[in-house]
């Protein structure tokens, strides 16, 4: 389970730490606030970990 997201120097985000709770977590905010940057950063990090794991299996 992911409990914390830390993002630095991506788009408009200089330094951000988000603590997640069990269950449903919702991101809300104005247009241009960085919601998509948070989701994209999380997705890219998960992909990177999956590819590293697959490379070790080869």
PDB file of N, CA, C and O in Angstrom, chain B, residues numbered from 101:
ATOM      1  N   UNK B 101       0.842  -1.177   0.000  1.00  0.00           N
ATOM      2  CA  UNK B 101       0.000   0.000   0.000  1.00  0.00           C
ATOM      3  C   UNK B 101       0.889   1.242   0.000  1.00  0.00           C
ATOM      4  O   UNK B 101       1.913   1.276   0.682  1.00  0.00           O
ATOM      5  N   UNK B 102       0.512   2.225  -0.736  1.00  0.00           N
ATOM      6  CA  UNK B 102       1.220   3.502  -0.768  1.00  0.00           C
ATOM      7  C   UNK B 102       0.657   4.374   0.346  1.00  0.00           C
ATOM      8  O   UNK B 102      -0.547   4.622   0.402  1.00  0.00           O
ATOM      9  N   UNK B 103       1.534   4.837   1.228  1.00  0.00           N
ATOM     10  CA  UNK B 103       1.063   5.648   2.350  1.00  0.00           C
ATOM     11  C   UNK B 103       1.431   7.123   2.202  1.00  0.00           C
ATOM     12  O   UNK B 103       0.764   7.986   2.771  1.00  0.00           O
ATOM     13  N   UNK B 104       2.496   7.420   1.437  1.00  0.00           N
ATOM     14  CA  UNK B 104       2.935   8.796   1.254  1.00  0.00           C
ATOM     15  C   UNK B 104       3.416   9.000  -0.174  1.00  0.00           C
ATOM     16  O   UNK B 104       4.051   8.119  -0.755  1.00  0.00           O
ATOM     17  N   UNK B 105       3.115  10.154  -0.734  1.00  0.00           N
ATOM     18  CA  UNK B 105       3.624  10.545  -2.049  1.00  0.00           C
ATOM     19  C   UNK B 105       4.499  11.786  -1.838  1.00  0.00           C
ATOM     20  O   UNK B 105       4.054  12.776  -1.258  1.00  0.00           O
ATOM     21  N   UNK B 106       5.736  11.719  -2.313  1.00  0.00           N
ATOM     22  CA  UNK B 106       6.645  12.862  -2.263  1.00  0.00           C
ATOM     23  C   UNK B 106       7.005  13.239  -3.686  1.00  0.00           C
ATOM     24  O   UNK B 106       7.452  12.393  -4.461  1.00  0.00           O
ATOM     25  N   UNK B 107       6.813  14.503  -4.037  1.00  0.00           N
ATOM     26  CA  UNK B 107       7.097  14.985  -5.386  1.00  0.00           C
ATOM     27  C   UNK B 107       7.951  16.243  -5.262  1.00  0.00           C
ATOM     28  O   UNK B 107       7.654  17.134  -4.467  1.00  0.00           O
ATOM     29  N   UNK B 108       9.019  16.301  -6.062  1.00  0.00           N
ATOM     30  CA  UNK B 108       9.888  17.481  -6.065  1.00  0.00           C
ATOM     31  C   UNK B 108      10.205  17.890  -7.496  1.00  0.00           C
ATOM     32  O   UNK B 108      10.506  17.052  -8.346  1.00  0.00           O
ATOM     33  N   UNK B 109      10.133  19.178  -7.742  1.00  0.00           N
ATOM     34  CA  UNK B 109      10.575  19.786  -9.002  1.00  0.00           C
ATOM     35  C   UNK B 109       9.933  19.190 -10.251  1.00  0.00           C
ATOM     36  O   UNK B 109      10.632  18.841 -11.203  1.00  0.00           O
ATOM     37  N   UNK B 110       8.622  19.075 -10.252  1.00  0.00           N
ATOM     38  CA  UNK B 110       7.899  18.625 -11.435  1.00  0.00           C
ATOM     39  C   UNK B 110       6.815  19.668 -11.742  1.00  0.00           C
ATOM     40  O   UNK B 110       5.913  19.898 -10.936  1.00  0.00           O
ATOM     41  N   UNK B 111       6.919  20.281 -12.899  1.00  0.00           N
ATOM     42  CA  UNK B 111       5.934  21.292 -13.291  1.00  0.00           C
ATOM     43  C   UNK B 111       5.872  22.423 -12.283  1.00  0.00           C
ATOM     44  O   UNK B 111       6.893  23.023 -11.949  1.00  0.00           O
ATOM     45  N   UNK B 112       4.673  22.712 -11.798  1.00  0.00           N
ATOM     46  CA  UNK B 112       4.493  23.798 -10.838  1.00  0.00           C
ATOM     47  C   UNK B 112       4.761  23.360  -9.399  1.00  0.00           C
ATOM     48  O   UNK B 112       4.676  24.173  -8.479  1.00  0.00           O
ATOM     49  N   UNK B 113       5.082  22.084  -9.201  1.00  0.00           N
ATOM     50  CA  UNK B 113       5.299  21.546  -7.860  1.00  0.00           C
ATOM     51  C   UNK B 113       6.786  21.625  -7.511  1.00  0.00           C
ATOM     52  O   UNK B 113       7.615  20.966  -8.137  1.00  0.00           O
ATOM     53  N   UNK B 114       7.112  22.441  -6.501  1.00  0.00           N
ATOM     54  CA  UNK B 114       8.496  22.535  -6.033  1.00  0.00           C
ATOM     55  C   UNK B 114       8.814  21.408  -5.054  1.00  0.00           C
ATOM     56  O   UNK B 114       9.815  20.710  -5.211  1.00  0.00           O
ATOM     57  N   UNK B 115       7.969  21.235  -4.056  1.00  0.00           N
ATOM     58  CA  UNK B 115       8.181  20.203  -3.040  1.00  0.00           C
ATOM     59  C   UNK B 115       6.826  19.893  -2.400  1.00  0.00           C
ATOM     60  O   UNK B 115       6.205  20.772  -1.803  1.00  0.00           O
ATOM     61  N   UNK B 116       6.374  18.654  -2.523  1.00  0.00           N
ATOM     62  CA  UNK B 116       5.051  18.277  -2.035  1.00  0.00           C
ATOM     63  C   UNK B 116       5.103  16.920  -1.371  1.00  0.00           C
ATOM     64  O   UNK B 116       5.725  15.994  -1.891  1.00  0.00           O
ATOM     65  N   UNK B 117       4.462  16.795  -0.237  1.00  0.00           N
ATOM     66  CA  UNK B 117       4.327  15.511   0.449  1.00  0.00           C
ATOM     67  C   UNK B 117       2.851  15.317   0.798  1.00  0.00           C
ATOM     68  O   UNK B 117       2.237  16.177   1.428  1.00  0.00           O
ATOM     69  N   UNK B 118       2.290  14.181   0.384  1.00  0.00           N
ATOM     70  CA  UNK B 118       0.880  13.880   0.639  1.00  0.00           C
ATOM     71  C   UNK B 118       0.799  12.569   1.396  1.00  0.00           C
ATOM     72  O   UNK B 118       1.295  11.548   0.919  1.00  0.00           O
ATOM     73  N   UNK B 119       0.179  12.580   2.572  1.00  0.00           N
ATOM     74  CA  UNK B 119      -0.067  11.361   3.334  1.00  0.00           C
ATOM     75  C   UNK B 119      -1.425  10.811   2.919  1.00  0.00           C
ATOM     76  O   UNK B 119      -2.428  11.524   2.952  1.00  0.00           O
ATOM     77  N   UNK B 120      -1.451   9.544   2.530  1.00  0.00           N
ATOM     78  CA  UNK B 120      -2.689   8.898   2.086  1.00  0.00           C
ATOM     79  C   UNK B 120      -3.272   8.047   3.212  1.00  0.00           C
ATOM     80  O   UNK B 120      -2.536   7.478   4.018  1.00  0.00           O
ATOM     81  N   UNK B 121      -4.577   7.970   3.256  1.00  0.00           N
ATOM     82  CA  UNK B 121      -5.287   7.140   4.224  1.00  0.00           C
ATOM     83  C   UNK B 121      -5.707   5.840   3.566  1.00  0.00           C
ATOM     84  O   UNK B 121      -5.717   5.736   2.339  1.00  0.00           O
ATOM     85  N   UNK B 122      -6.054   4.850   4.373  1.00  0.00           N
ATOM     86  CA  UNK B 122      -6.608   3.617   3.812  1.00  0.00           C
ATOM     87  C   UNK B 122      -7.954   3.945   3.194  1.00  0.00           C
ATOM     88  O   UNK B 122      -8.672   4.825   3.668  1.00  0.00           O
ATOM     89  N   UNK B 123      -8.287   3.226   2.130  1.00  0.00           N
ATOM     90  CA  UNK B 123      -9.566   3.464   1.474  1.00  0.00           C
ATOM     91  C   UNK B 123      -9.440   4.459   0.353  1.00  0.00           C
ATOM     92  O   UNK B 123      -8.428   4.489  -0.346  1.00  0.00           O
ATOM     93  N   UNK B 124     -10.446   5.266   0.175  1.00  0.00           N
ATOM     94  CA  UNK B 124     -10.524   6.219  -0.931  1.00  0.00           C
ATOM     95  C   UNK B 124      -9.882   7.548  -0.559  1.00  0.00           C
ATOM     96  O   UNK B 124     -10.182   8.123   0.487  1.00  0.00           O
ATOM     97  N   UNK B 125      -8.993   8.030  -1.427  1.00  0.00           N
ATOM     98  CA  UNK B 125      -8.393   9.351  -1.289  1.00  0.00           C
ATOM     99  C   UNK B 125      -8.771  10.152  -2.528  1.00  0.00           C
ATOM    100  O   UNK B 125      -8.699   9.636  -3.643  1.00  0.00           O
ATOM    101  N   UNK B 126      -9.173  11.407  -2.347  1.00  0.00           N
ATOM    102  CA  UNK B 126      -9.667  12.229  -3.441  1.00  0.00           C
ATOM    103  C   UNK B 126      -8.803  13.479  -3.564  1.00  0.00           C
ATOM    104  O   UNK B 126      -8.523  14.150  -2.571  1.00  0.00           O
ATOM    105  N   UNK B 127      -8.381  13.789  -4.799  1.00  0.00           N
ATOM    106  CA  UNK B 127      -7.660  15.031  -5.081  1.00  0.00           C
ATOM    107  C   UNK B 127      -8.631  16.027  -5.686  1.00  0.00           C
ATOM    108  O   UNK B 127      -9.292  15.725  -6.680  1.00  0.00           O
ATOM    109  N   UNK B 128      -8.722  17.196  -5.105  1.00  0.00           N
ATOM    110  CA  UNK B 128      -9.574  18.251  -5.652  1.00  0.00           C
ATOM    111  C   UNK B 128      -8.758  19.535  -5.744  1.00  0.00           C
ATOM    112  O   UNK B 128      -7.763  19.699  -5.038  1.00  0.00           O
ATOM    113  N   UNK B 129      -9.179  20.431  -6.608  1.00  0.00           N
ATOM    114  CA  UNK B 129      -8.498  21.708  -6.716  1.00  0.00           C
ATOM    115  C   UNK B 129      -8.903  22.439  -7.977  1.00  0.00           C
ATOM    116  O   UNK B 129      -9.580  21.891  -8.847  1.00  0.00           O
ATOM    117  N   UNK B 130      -8.478  23.683  -8.058  1.00  0.00           N
ATOM    118  CA  UNK B 130      -8.754  24.529  -9.210  1.00  0.00           C
ATOM    119  C   UNK B 130      -8.051  23.992 -10.445  1.00  0.00           C
ATOM    120  O   UNK B 130      -7.120  23.194 -10.342  1.00  0.00           O
ATOM    121  N   UNK B 131      -8.495  24.428 -11.603  1.00  0.00           N
ATOM    122  CA  UNK B 131      -7.815  24.107 -12.853  1.00  0.00           C
ATOM    123  C   UNK B 131      -6.394  24.659 -12.783  1.00  0.00           C
ATOM    124  O   UNK B 131      -6.186  25.815 -12.415  1.00  0.00           O
ATOM    125  N   UNK B 132      -5.422  23.824 -13.136  1.00  0.00           N
ATOM    126  CA  UNK B 132      -4.029  24.256 -13.115  1.00  0.00           C
ATOM    127  C   UNK B 132      -3.350  24.127 -11.765  1.00  0.00           C
ATOM    128  O   UNK B 132      -2.219  24.584 -11.596  1.00  0.00           O
ATOM    129  N   UNK B 133      -4.030  23.505 -10.792  1.00  0.00           N
ATOM    130  CA  UNK B 133      -3.464  23.382  -9.443  1.00  0.00           C
ATOM    131  C   UNK B 133      -2.420  22.273  -9.331  1.00  0.00           C
ATOM    132  O   UNK B 133      -1.635  22.256  -8.383  1.00  0.00           O
ATOM    133  N   UNK B 134      -2.406  21.335 -10.305  1.00  0.00           N
ATOM    134  CA  UNK B 134      -1.400  20.279 -10.283  1.00  0.00           C
ATOM    135  C   UNK B 134      -1.936  18.883  -9.993  1.00  0.00           C
ATOM    136  O   UNK B 134      -1.155  17.971  -9.721  1.00  0.00           O
ATOM    137  N   UNK B 135      -3.234  18.703 -10.044  1.00  0.00           N
ATOM    138  CA  UNK B 135      -3.819  17.383  -9.772  1.00  0.00           C
ATOM    139  C   UNK B 135      -3.299  16.334 -10.750  1.00  0.00           C
ATOM    140  O   UNK B 135      -2.935  15.231 -10.341  1.00  0.00           O
ATOM    141  N   UNK B 136      -3.264  16.666 -12.022  1.00  0.00           N
ATOM    142  CA  UNK B 136      -2.789  15.724 -13.037  1.00  0.00           C
ATOM    143  C   UNK B 136      -1.302  15.449 -12.873  1.00  0.00           C
ATOM    144  O   UNK B 136      -0.853  14.328 -13.116  1.00  0.00           O
ATOM    145  N   UNK B 137      -0.530  16.450 -12.464  1.00  0.00           N
ATOM    146  CA  UNK B 137       0.901  16.228 -12.210  1.00  0.00           C
ATOM    147  C   UNK B 137       1.109  15.193 -11.108  1.00  0.00           C
ATOM    148  O   UNK B 137       2.012  14.362 -11.197  1.00  0.00           O
ATOM    149  N   UNK B 138       0.280  15.244 -10.078  1.00  0.00           N
ATOM    150  CA  UNK B 138       0.377  14.276  -8.977  1.00  0.00           C
ATOM    151  C   UNK B 138       0.060  12.873  -9.486  1.00  0.00           C
ATOM    152  O   UNK B 138       0.802  11.932  -9.204  1.00  0.00           O
ATOM    153  N   UNK B 139      -1.028  12.724 -10.230  1.00  0.00           N
ATOM    154  CA  UNK B 139      -1.425  11.419 -10.765  1.00  0.00           C
ATOM    155  C   UNK B 139      -0.370  10.892 -11.737  1.00  0.00           C
ATOM    156  O   UNK B 139      -0.007   9.717 -11.669  1.00  0.00           O
ATOM    157  N   UNK B 140       0.125  11.733 -12.633  1.00  0.00           N
ATOM    158  CA  UNK B 140       1.154  11.303 -13.596  1.00  0.00           C
ATOM    159  C   UNK B 140       2.445  10.901 -12.898  1.00  0.00           C
ATOM    160  O   UNK B 140       3.082   9.927 -13.299  1.00  0.00           O
ATOM    161  N   UNK B 141       2.838  11.626 -11.869  1.00  0.00           N
ATOM    162  CA  UNK B 141       4.046  11.276 -11.120  1.00  0.00           C
ATOM    163  C   UNK B 141       3.892   9.922 -10.438  1.00  0.00           C
ATOM    164  O   UNK B 141       4.814   9.106 -10.450  1.00  0.00           O
ATOM    165  N   UNK B 142       2.741   9.688  -9.852  1.00  0.00           N
ATOM    166  CA  UNK B 142       2.467   8.406  -9.209  1.00  0.00           C
ATOM    167  C   UNK B 142       2.477   7.269 -10.229  1.00  0.00           C
ATOM    168  O   UNK B 142       3.065   6.218  -9.976  1.00  0.00           O
ATOM    169  N   UNK B 143       1.840   7.467 -11.362  1.00  0.00           N
ATOM    170  CA  UNK B 143       1.794   6.452 -12.412  1.00  0.00           C
ATOM    171  C   UNK B 143       3.195   6.144 -12.948  1.00  0.00           C
ATOM    172  O   UNK B 143       3.547   4.979 -13.136  1.00  0.00           O
ATOM    173  N   UNK B 144       3.990   7.182 -13.191  1.00  0.00           N
ATOM    174  CA  UNK B 144       5.346   6.978 -13.701  1.00  0.00           C
ATOM    175  C   UNK B 144       6.219   6.242 -12.697  1.00  0.00           C
ATOM    176  O   UNK B 144       7.037   5.409 -13.086  1.00  0.00           O
ATOM    177  N   UNK B 145       6.061   6.532 -11.427  1.00  0.00           N
ATOM    178  CA  UNK B 145       6.835   5.854 -10.397  1.00  0.00           C
ATOM    179  C   UNK B 145       6.466   4.372 -10.321  1.00  0.00           C
ATOM    180  O   UNK B 145       7.344   3.520 -10.179  1.00  0.00           O
ATOM    181  N   UNK B 146       5.186   4.065 -10.414  1.00  0.00           N
ATOM    182  CA  UNK B 146       4.740   2.669 -10.384  1.00  0.00           C
ATOM    183  C   UNK B 146       5.271   1.925 -11.606  1.00  0.00           C
ATOM    184  O   UNK B 146       5.743   0.795 -11.483  1.00  0.00           O
ATOM    185  N   UNK B 147       5.201   2.544 -12.777  1.00  0.00           N
ATOM    186  CA  UNK B 147       5.734   1.917 -14.002  1.00  0.00           C
ATOM    187  C   UNK B 147       7.223   1.623 -13.861  1.00  0.00           C
ATOM    188  O   UNK B 147       7.685   0.541 -14.224  1.00  0.00           O
ATOM    189  N   UNK B 148       7.969   2.583 -13.334  1.00  0.00           N
ATOM    190  CA  UNK B 148       9.410   2.422 -13.167  1.00  0.00           C
ATOM    191  C   UNK B 148       9.712   1.216 -12.275  1.00  0.00           C
ATOM    192  O   UNK B 148      10.616   0.432 -12.565  1.00  0.00           O
ATOM    193  N   UNK B 149       8.954   1.077 -11.197  1.00  0.00           N
ATOM    194  CA  UNK B 149       9.168  -0.060 -10.286  1.00  0.00           C
ATOM    195  C   UNK B 149       8.817  -1.382 -10.954  1.00  0.00           C
ATOM    196  O   UNK B 149       9.508  -2.379 -10.744  1.00  0.00           O
ATOM    197  N   UNK B 150       7.763  -1.408 -11.749  1.00  0.00           N
ATOM    198  CA  UNK B 150       7.368  -2.634 -12.450  1.00  0.00           C
ATOM    199  C   UNK B 150       8.437  -3.034 -13.458  1.00  0.00           C
ATOM    200  O   UNK B 150       8.795  -4.209 -13.541  1.00  0.00           O
ATOM    201  N   UNK B 151       8.956  -2.069 -14.230  1.00  0.00           N
ATOM    202  CA  UNK B 151       9.993  -2.381 -15.217  1.00  0.00           C
ATOM    203  C   UNK B 151      11.272  -2.857 -14.544  1.00  0.00           C
ATOM    204  O   UNK B 151      11.921  -3.772 -15.051  1.00  0.00           O
ATOM    205  N   UNK B 152      11.653  -2.262 -13.412  1.00  0.00           N
ATOM    206  CA  UNK B 152      12.849  -2.721 -12.678  1.00  0.00           C
ATOM    207  C   UNK B 152      12.661  -4.152 -12.223  1.00  0.00           C
ATOM    208  O   UNK B 152      13.581  -4.964 -12.325  1.00  0.00           O
ATOM    209  N   UNK B 153      11.482  -4.470 -11.722  1.00  0.00           N
ATOM    210  CA  UNK B 153      11.200  -5.821 -11.234  1.00  0.00           C
ATOM    211  C   UNK B 153      11.261  -6.820 -12.382  1.00  0.00           C
ATOM    212  O   UNK B 153      11.805  -7.913 -12.228  1.00  0.00           O
ATOM    213  N   UNK B 154      10.705  -6.449 -13.534  1.00  0.00           N
ATOM    214  CA  UNK B 154      10.727  -7.346 -14.697  1.00  0.00           C
ATOM    215  C   UNK B 154      12.136  -7.548 -15.228  1.00  0.00           C
ATOM    216  O   UNK B 154      12.469  -8.644 -15.678  1.00  0.00           O
ATOM    217  N   UNK B 155      12.974  -6.513 -15.187  1.00  0.00           N
ATOM    218  CA  UNK B 155      14.364  -6.632 -15.642  1.00  0.00           C
ATOM    219  C   UNK B 155      15.160  -7.582 -14.751  1.00  0.00           C
ATOM    220  O   UNK B 155      16.025  -8.306 -15.242  1.00  0.00           O
ATOM    221  N   UNK B 156      14.882  -7.588 -13.457  1.00  0.00           N
ATOM    222  CA  UNK B 156      15.593  -8.478 -12.538  1.00  0.00           C
ATOM    223  C   UNK B 156      15.251  -9.937 -12.780  1.00  0.00           C
ATOM    224  O   UNK B 156      16.066 -10.817 -12.507  1.00  0.00           O
ATOM    225  N   UNK B 157      14.037 -10.207 -13.298  1.00  0.00           N
ATOM    226  CA  UNK B 157      13.598 -11.576 -13.558  1.00  0.00           C
ATOM    227  C   UNK B 157      14.302 -12.173 -14.776  1.00  0.00           C
ATOM    228  O   UNK B 157      14.377 -13.396 -14.902  1.00  0.00           O
ATOM    229  N   UNK B 158      14.812 -11.341 -15.665  1.00  0.00           N
ATOM    230  CA  UNK B 158      15.428 -11.831 -16.910  1.00  0.00           C
ATOM    231  C   UNK B 158      16.809 -12.339 -16.683  1.00  0.00           C
ATOM    232  O   UNK B 158      17.465 -12.785 -17.624  1.00  0.00           O
TER     233      UNK B 158
END
